Amino acid sequence: MKFRLIFACCIMFFAKFLYSQSAITIDQQKILEQLKLVEEDDDVLQKFSHNFLKSIVVQNDSVIYYNPNGTLHLYKIQLGENIIVEKLSNGKHHGHNFNRLLYMHDDIVYSYGGEGLFNLNPSLIFFDIVYKEWYKKDIKNYPFDSRSIINSWVIGDTLAVLLNHWSEYAEESSSKYNKYSFGYIDLKDFEYNHQFSFNNESESDLEVAGGDYIFHFKEYTLFGDREDSLFSFSILNKKTGELSRTPFLTRVAYVGGKSSLYVKNNLMYFKNQNVIDSVNLDTITLDVLKNFTQIYQSKSSKSGLNSPLVIIGIALIVLLGIFLFNRRKSDKNLEDNNRIKEIEKRLIKLRGETITKEKLESQLELNFGSYETMKTNRSIYVRLLNERGLVKIERVRKKEDKRYFDYKIS
């Protein structure tokens, strides 16, 4: 019973309660009793105490929605003196949504990403209150090769997301898929805006470790970890992407079911029994664990070959190389043409004469290479000179030995 009462700290969700400086304690035992009246799935009931505090979203100060982690069940819970649990979903199937991001926007419940036994889920689904079913939400410009959601958080009308992709496979890497991209989904028109991409060996340094409790507020998310009978919390600043330890919420003991912890704007409130204390998060020094936005940006700069500017630079270098190659080739052709003209001038002076093979090779400046190389080059030059037509070179058999040839210049 004491363990169940401890979970009453989920009151931290109710930021609207700050106006009255009061808090409503959620009685999980009573919620479970009402849940048993509408749910026959033993798996849901048995896992209730374990996943309740990381499976609820808040609509207002009297209504919350419960979507058990890893399932497609959805329950509406009316808080107050008489707790009412209503099952909204018709489907009985589980979804590939373990460790998904559960959030509410414009009074609609969304589930983003997650994983199943053998599958990963990169999709965004929403619950249709009329048809009482989950449906996939189409997102414009969403990467078709998205493999999984590594990290995501909602800030205002924007969903920040780090994606892992199917398209990159590195056999030498400890992780098969090492391509990542960071961007934002506009929750008004549901359009994805890509920011940058990078490669990384694994996702362990890119994701929030999760926690036993996950509490979403407008500008912050609290992650709670239970250590024996004590509790420690870390806090994610959604605007900056900075995950920090709160010095006054490390290995703290909660008393009974009257304690609560919640955040509104930059103020964190802690209620112990009937005593309420608060702290301005802007005035204290937090123990920064990670800044995810900076981590992603730094890895993007290291993977600079993925940036459009670098790709354009590489393309320009390639084009410059092609230009220089063609220019060098043109210069070489010009040089060869000048050489042919010089040979023609020398051979014109020999018109009417019959010269030996050795003398012809001397006129052609073929004074190096093997016998076969000399023979091949000689044939090439004779053909080129004859095609130009300024001089004509003909082979004639030697009178003294018909096996060999001299060359007549005309």
C-alpha positions in Angstrom: 0.0 0.0 0.0 2.8 2.4 0.9 4.5 1.8 -2.5 1.2 2.6 -4.3 0.7 5.7 -2.3 4.2 6.9 -3.2 3.1 7.1 -6.8 0.7 9.9 -5.9 3.5 12.3 -6.9 2.0 12.3 -10.4 0.1 15.4 -9.3 3.0 17.3 -10.7 1.2 17.3 -14.0 -1.4 19.7 -12.9 0.2 23.1 -13.5 -3.3 24.8 -13.5 -3.5 24.0 -9.8 -0.8 26.5 -9.0 -3.3 29.3 -9.1 -4.9 28.1 -5.9 -1.6 26.8 -4.4 -3.4 23.5 -3.9 -3.0 20.0 -5.3 -5.2 17.1 -6.0 -3.8 13.8 -5.1 -4.4 11.0 -7.5 -5.5 7.8 -5.7 -4.0 5.1 -7.9 -5.7 2.4 -5.9 -9.2 3.8 -6.6 -8.3 4.3 -10.3 -7.2 0.6 -10.5 -10.5 -0.4 -8.9 -12.5 1.5 -11.5 -10.2 0.2 -14.3 -11.1 -3.4 -13.4 -14.7 -2.6 -14.0 -14.1 -1.7 -17.7 -11.0 -3.8 -18.6 -10.6 -7.6 -18.6 -7.1 -7.7 -20.0 -5.0 -9.1 -17.1 -1.8 -7.9 -18.7 -3.0 -4.3 -18.5 -4.2 -4.7 -14.9 -1.0 -6.4 -13.8 1.3 -3.7 -15.3 -0.8 -0.8 -14.1 1.3 0.1 -11.0 4.5 -0.2 -13.1 3.6 2.0 -16.1 0.9 4.3 -15.0 3.0 7.3 -14.3 4.7 7.2 -17.7 1.6 6.5 -19.6 -0.7 9.4 -18.9 -1.3 12.8 -20.5 -3.3 15.7 -19.1 -6.2 17.4 -20.7 -7.1 19.7 -17.8 -7.2 19.7 -14.0 -9.9 17.1 -13.9 -9.3 14.8 -16.9 -6.4 12.7 -17.8 -5.9 10.0 -20.5 -4.2 6.7 -19.8 -2.5 4.7 -22.7 -0.6 1.7 -21.2 2.9 1.6 -22.6 3.1 -0.8 -25.5 -0.7 -1.1 -26.1 -3.4 0.6 -28.1 -5.8 0.8 -25.2 -6.9 4.3 -24.2 -8.9 5.3 -21.1 -10.4 8.6 -20.0 -10.1 9.2 -16.3 -12.3 11.7 -14.6 -10.6 12.9 -11.4 -12.3 14.3 -8.3 -14.0 12.8 -5.3 -15.7 10.1 -7.4 -13.1 8.8 -9.9 -14.6 7.5 -13.2 -12.6 5.4 -15.7 -14.0 5.1 -19.2 -12.5 2.9 -21.9 -12.5 4.8 -25.2 -10.7 2.4 -27.5 -12.4 -0.5 -29.4 -9.3 -2.3 -30.5 -7.7 -5.1 -28.5 -4.4 -5.3 -30.3 -1.1 -4.2 -29.0 0.9 -1.6 -31.0 4.6 -1.2 -31.8 4.7 1.7 -29.3 6.8 0.7 -26.3 8.8 3.7 -25.2 6.9 6.0 -27.5 6.4 9.7 -26.9 2.8 10.1 -25.6 1.5 13.7 -25.7 -1.6 15.8 -26.2 -2.0 18.7 -28.6 -5.3 20.6 -29.2 -7.1 18.1 -27.0 -6.1 15.1 -29.3 -4.0 12.3 -27.9 -0.9 11.4 -30.0 1.6 8.5 -29.8 4.9 9.0 -31.7 7.4 6.3 -32.5 8.2 3.3 -30.3 9.1 -0.3 -30.8 7.6 -3.8 -30.7 9.0 -7.2 -30.3 10.7 -7.4 -33.7 9.7 -4.0 -35.2 10.5 -0.3 -35.0 7.9 2.3 -35.5 8.7 5.7 -37.0 5.1 6.9 -37.4 2.8 9.4 -35.6 -0.6 8.1 -34.7 -3.6 9.8 -33.1 -6.8 8.7 -31.4 -10.0 9.5 -33.1 -12.6 10.1 -30.3 -15.5 9.6 -32.7 -14.4 6.3 -34.3 -12.6 5.2 -31.1 -9.6 4.0 -33.0 -6.0 5.0 -33.6 -5.1 6.3 -37.1 -1.8 7.2 -38.7 -1.1 10.9 -39.2 0.4 11.8 -42.6 3.3 14.2 -42.3 4.4 16.3 -45.3 8.0 15.9 -46.4 8.6 13.2 -43.8 11.7 11.2 -44.7 10.6 8.0 -46.5 13.6 6.0 -45.1 12.9 6.8 -41.4 13.7 3.7 -39.3 13.0 4.8 -35.8 12.6 7.8 -33.4 15.7 8.2 -31.2 14.6 11.3 -29.3 11.7 13.7 -29.4 10.0 16.4 -27.4 7.1 18.8 -27.8 7.6 22.5 -27.4 4.5 24.7 -28.2 3.3 23.8 -31.7 6.5 22.0 -32.6 7.7 18.5 -32.2 11.5 18.2 -32.2 12.7 14.8 -33.5 15.9 12.9 -34.0 15.5 10.2 -36.6 17.5 7.1 -37.5 17.4 6.0 -41.1 17.4 2.7 -43.0 19.4 4.1 -45.9 22.8 4.0 -44.2 24.5 0.7 -43.6 28.1 0.3 -42.4 29.4 -3.2 -41.9 32.4 -2.1 -39.9 30.2 -0.1 -37.5 28.9 -1.5 -34.2 25.5 -0.2 -35.2 24.2 -1.3 -38.6 22.4 1.9 -39.3 24.4 5.0 -38.5 22.7 7.8 -40.4 20.7 10.3 -38.3 18.8 13.5 -39.0 17.4 16.2 -36.8 14.3 18.3 -37.6 11.0 19.6 -36.5 7.3 18.7 -37.2 4.9 21.6 -37.3 1.9 20.4 -35.3 -0.4 22.8 -37.0 0.0 21.8 -40.6 2.0 18.6 -39.9 5.0 19.3 -42.1 8.5 18.1 -41.4 11.3 20.6 -41.6 14.8 19.0 -41.9 17.6 20.8 -40.1 20.7 18.6 -40.6 22.1 15.1 -40.9 25.1 13.3 -39.4 26.6 9.8 -38.9 27.2 8.2 -35.5 28.3 4.8 -34.4 25.5 4.2 -31.9 22.4 5.9 -30.5 23.4 5.5 -26.8 24.7 9.0 -26.5 21.9 10.5 -28.5 18.8 9.5 -26.5 17.2 10.3 -23.2 17.5 7.2 -21.0 13.8 7.4 -20.0 12.9 6.6 -16.4 10.3 5.1 -14.1 8.2 8.2 -14.3 7.9 10.7 -17.2 6.1 14.0 -16.5 5.5 16.4 -19.4 5.0 20.1 -18.8 4.8 23.0 -21.3 8.5 23.9 -21.2 10.0 21.0 -19.3 9.9 17.2 -19.0 10.8 15.5 -15.7 12.3 12.0 -15.7 12.1 10.1 -12.4 14.2 7.1 -11.4 13.4 5.0 -8.3 16.4 3.9 -6.3 15.3 1.5 -3.6 12.9 3.7 -1.5 14.4 7.0 -2.7 13.8 9.0 -5.9 16.0 11.1 -8.2 14.8 13.4 -11.0 16.4 14.9 -14.1 14.8 17.7 -16.1 14.8 18.4 -19.8 14.5 22.0 -20.9 12.6 21.7 -24.1 13.7 25.1 -25.4 17.4 24.4 -25.1 17.5 20.6 -25.3 19.4 20.6 -22.1 19.1 17.6 -19.6 20.1 18.4 -16.0 20.0 17.0 -12.5 18.2 19.0 -10.0 20.4 19.3 -6.9 17.5 19.2 -4.4 15.7 16.3 -6.1 18.5 13.6 -5.8 17.7 10.6 -3.7 14.8 12.3 -1.9 12.1 10.5 0.1 8.4 11.1 -0.5 6.0 11.0 2.4 2.8 9.0 2.0 0.5 10.0 -0.8 0.3 13.7 -0.1 3.6 14.7 -1.9 3.6 16.3 -5.3 6.0 17.8 -7.8 5.1 20.0 -10.8 6.4 22.7 -13.0 4.8 25.8 -14.5 6.8 28.2 -16.7 10.2 28.4 -14.8 8.8 27.6 -11.4 9.1 24.1 -9.9 6.7 23.4 -7.0 7.2 20.7 -4.4 4.4 19.9 -2.0 5.1 17.8 1.0 2.0 17.1 2.9 0.4 20.5 3.3 3.6 22.5 2.9 4.3 24.0 -0.5 7.8 25.1 -1.5 8.9 26.5 -4.9 12.1 27.3 -6.7 12.8 29.4 -9.8 14.8 27.2 -12.2 16.4 30.3 -13.8 18.0 31.3 -10.5 19.7 28.0 -9.5 22.7 26.2 -10.9 21.6 22.8 -12.4 24.0 19.9 -12.9 24.0 19.7 -16.7 24.2 16.1 -17.9 23.7 16.6 -21.7 22.6 19.2 -24.1 21.1 17.2 -26.9 20.7 20.1 -29.4 24.4 20.9 -29.1 25.4 17.2 -29.3 23.5 16.8 -32.5 24.8 20.0 -34.0 28.4 19.1 -33.1 28.1 15.7 -34.8 26.6 17.4 -37.8 29.7 19.6 -38.2 31.9 16.6 -37.9 29.9 14.9 -40.6 30.3 18.0 -42.8 30.3 15.9 -46.0 26.5 15.7 -45.6 26.0 19.4 -45.8 24.7 21.0 -49.0 27.6 23.5 -49.1 30.2 20.8 -48.9 28.5 18.8 -51.6 28.4 22.0 -53.8 32.1 22.5 -53.0 33.0 19.0 -54.0 31.0 19.4 -57.3 32.9 22.6 -58.1 36.2 20.8 -57.5 35.1 18.0 -59.8 34.1 20.5 -62.5 37.4 22.4 -62.1 39.3 19.1 -62.4 37.4 18.3 -65.6 38.1 21.8 -67.0 41.8 21.5 -66.2 42.0 18.0 -67.8 40.3 19.2 -71.0 42.5 22.3 -71.1 45.6 20.1 -70.6 44.4 17.8 -73.3 43.8 20.7 -75.6 47.3 22.1 -74.9 48.7 18.7 -75.6 46.8 18.5 -78.9 48.2 21.9 -79.8 51.7 20.8 -78.9 51.3 17.7 -81.1 50.0 19.8 -84.0 53.0 22.1 -83.8 55.3 19.2 -83.8 53.7 17.8 -86.9 54.2 21.1 -88.7 57.9 21.1 -87.8 58.3 17.6 -89.1 56.5 18.6 -92.3 58.9 21.5 -92.8 61.9 19.2 -92.6 60.4 16.6 -94.9 59.4 19.2 -97.6 63.1 19.8 -98.0 63.6 16.1 -98.8 61.0 15.9 -101.6 62.0 13.7 -104.4 64.4 11.7 -102.2 64.3 8.2 -101.0 65.6 7.8 -97.5 66.3 4.9 -95.1 64.1 3.9 -92.2 66.7 5.2 -89.8 66.7 8.6 -91.4 62.9 8.8 -91.5 62.8 8.0 -87.7 65.4 10.7 -87.1 63.2 13.2 -89.0 60.3 12.1 -87.0 62.3 12.4 -83.8 61.7 8.8 -82.9 64.9 8.1 -81.1 63.7 6.1 -78.0 61.7 3.0 -77.1 61.7 -0.6 -78.1 61.6 -1.9 -81.7 57.8 -2.5 -81.5 57.2 1.0 -80.0 59.3 2.6 -82.7 57.5 0.7 -85.4 54.1 1.7 -84.0 54.9 5.4 -83.6 56.5 5.5 -87.1 53.3 4.1 -88.6 51.1 6.6 -86.7 53.2 9.6 -87.9 53.3 8.4 -91.5 49.5 8.1 -91.5 49.0 11.5 -90.0 51.4 13.2 -92.4 49.8 11.5 -95.4 46.3 12.5 -94.2 47.4 16.2 -94.0 48.6 16.1 -97.6 51.5 18.5 -97.5 54.0 15.7 -97.9 53.6 12.1 -99.0 55.6 9.2 -97.7 55.6 5.9 -99.6 57.3 2.7 -98.8 59.5 1.2 -101.5 61.4 -2.0 -101.4 65.2 -1.9 -101.4 66.7 -3.0 -104.6 69.5 -4.9 -102.8 67.3 -6.7 -100.4 63.6 -7.0 -101.1 62.8 -7.9 -97.5 63.3 -4.3 -96.3 61.9 -0.9 -97.2 63.1 2.6 -97.8 60.8 5.7 -97.8 60.2 8.0 -100.8 59.3 11.6 -99.9 57.2 13.6 -102.4 
